[in-house]
Amino acid sequence: MSNLDNALRELREKRSLAQIEIDKLDQIISGIESLNGTGVPHKAIQPARMVSVPAKRTMSAAARRKISLAQKARWAKQNGQAPKAKRKISPAGRKRIAAAQRVRWAAVRAGQTKAA
């Protein structure tokens, strides 16, 4: 067993030395490519190593809103403020505003006809 352990240790050492050499070569190649202006890094050309890539997850709009509101509440708590609720206007108030705006525009239009 000792011979196998020694052989395995030697192989691992050789592999790590080879990996260091590959990394050095990659750095040299990247440096030359940046001087040459090719713009394509050497690492992008190499096939991906055996690394698992996490699956891309999407989040629903409701979940994003829930997280957003929770974070806003945390910020408000940190700053000593209560989270502000959106103000809603009543239908009667909306009608009063619309009527007042119509009066204002009528006055503007009346002023334009006198000037013309």
LOROPA-119449 format. One record per residue (C-alpha): residue number from 1; x, y, z negated; residue in one letter. Coordinates in nm, 4 decimals. Layout:
N
NUM,X,Y,Z,A
...
***
This chain:
116
1,0.0000,0.0000,0.0000,M
2,0.2868,0.2338,-0.0678,S
3,0.3928,0.2219,0.2969,N
4,0.0435,0.3146,0.4117,L
5,0.0265,0.6011,0.1634,D
6,0.3632,0.7314,0.2810,N
7,0.2644,0.7026,0.6462,A
8,-0.0649,0.8797,0.5776,L
9,0.1131,1.1607,0.3901,R
10,0.3617,1.2033,0.6756,E
11,0.0826,1.2168,0.9331,L
12,-0.1006,1.4803,0.7311,R
13,0.2172,1.6874,0.7027,E
14,0.2730,1.6638,1.0780,K
15,-0.0863,1.7638,1.1405,R
16,-0.0609,2.0689,0.9158,S
17,0.2664,2.1724,1.0831,L
18,0.1065,2.1304,1.4252,A
19,-0.1915,2.3390,1.3125,Q
20,0.0416,2.6154,1.1940,I
21,0.2193,2.6045,1.5296,E
22,-0.1138,2.6238,1.7152,I
23,-0.2193,2.9237,1.5070,D
24,0.1103,3.0988,1.5857,K
25,0.0635,3.0304,1.9573,L
26,-0.2921,3.1644,1.9404,D
27,-0.1642,3.4856,1.7824,Q
28,0.1022,3.5259,2.0497,I
29,-0.1495,3.4620,2.3281,I
30,-0.3943,3.7131,2.1765,S
31,-0.1183,3.9724,2.1547,G
32,-0.0186,3.9237,2.5173,I
33,-0.3815,3.9337,2.6312,E
34,-0.4397,4.2598,2.4449,S
35,-0.1318,4.4089,2.6143,L
36,-0.2416,4.2733,2.9504,N
37,-0.5903,4.4148,2.9049,G
38,-0.7733,4.0994,3.0085,T
39,-1.0101,4.1456,2.7174,G
40,-1.0900,3.7736,2.6871,V
41,-0.9556,3.6407,2.3600,P
42,-0.7989,3.2959,2.3666,H
43,-1.0154,3.1720,2.0806,K
44,-1.3294,3.2333,2.2866,A
45,-1.2046,2.9955,2.5548,I
46,-1.1265,2.7136,2.3132,Q
47,-1.4025,2.4625,2.2438,P
48,-1.5670,2.5005,1.9060,A
49,-1.4246,2.2901,1.6290,R
50,-1.6384,2.0481,1.4356,M
51,-1.8052,2.3134,1.2234,V
52,-2.1744,2.2957,1.1559,S
53,-2.3595,2.6081,1.2609,V
54,-2.6610,2.6943,1.0481,P
55,-2.9890,2.7086,1.2338,A
56,-3.1203,3.0572,1.3017,K
57,-3.4197,3.1295,1.0856,R
58,-3.6908,3.3765,1.1598,T
59,-3.8946,3.5504,0.8980,M
60,-4.2571,3.6480,0.9269,S
61,-4.3574,4.0123,0.9188,A
62,-4.5484,3.9519,0.5957,A
63,-4.2389,3.8065,0.4293,A
64,-4.0221,4.0977,0.5493,R
65,-4.2790,4.3444,0.4130,R
66,-4.2936,4.1634,0.0809,K
67,-3.9136,4.1717,0.0491,I
68,-3.9065,4.5366,0.1520,S
69,-4.1633,4.6361,-0.1087,L
70,-3.9820,4.4400,-0.3789,A
71,-3.6529,4.6110,-0.2912,Q
72,-3.8168,4.9541,-0.2925,K
73,-3.9578,4.8775,-0.6378,A
74,-3.6078,4.7786,-0.7566,R
75,-3.4608,5.1042,-0.6245,W
76,-3.7393,5.3046,-0.7866,A
77,-3.6858,5.1266,-1.1172,K
78,-3.3125,5.1920,-1.0962,Q
79,-3.3723,5.5605,-1.0241,N
80,-3.6376,5.5907,-1.2928,G
81,-3.9247,5.6455,-1.0539,Q
82,-4.2448,5.4567,-1.0029,A
83,-4.3031,5.3328,-0.6468,P
84,-4.5235,5.5772,-0.4606,K
85,-4.8507,5.4427,-0.3272,A
86,-4.9624,5.5651,0.0132,K
87,-5.2269,5.8334,-0.0147,R
88,-5.5496,5.7737,0.1720,K
89,-5.7889,6.0416,0.2834,I
90,-6.1615,5.9953,0.2539,S
91,-6.3811,6.0078,0.5652,P
92,-6.5456,6.3258,0.4354,A
93,-6.2080,6.4930,0.3897,G
94,-6.1081,6.3858,0.7379,R
95,-6.4245,6.5454,0.8808,K
96,-6.3525,6.8730,0.6976,R
97,-5.9981,6.8821,0.8358,I
98,-6.1184,6.8041,1.1896,A
99,-6.3875,7.0777,1.1720,A
100,-6.1355,7.3350,1.0462,A
101,-5.8944,7.2403,1.3237,Q
102,-6.1672,7.2800,1.5860,R
103,-6.2348,7.6307,1.4522,V
104,-5.8636,7.7150,1.4737,R
105,-5.8360,7.5915,1.8316,W
106,-6.1508,7.7805,1.9288,A
107,-5.9883,8.0969,1.7942,A
108,-5.6701,8.0254,1.9908,V
109,-5.8662,7.9662,2.3102,R
110,-6.0698,8.2843,2.2554,A
111,-5.7473,8.4777,2.2158,G
112,-5.6117,8.3341,2.5400,Q
113,-5.9206,8.4355,2.7422,T
114,-5.9030,8.7949,2.6113,K
115,-5.5320,8.8203,2.7019,A
116,-5.5951,8.6915,3.0533,A
***
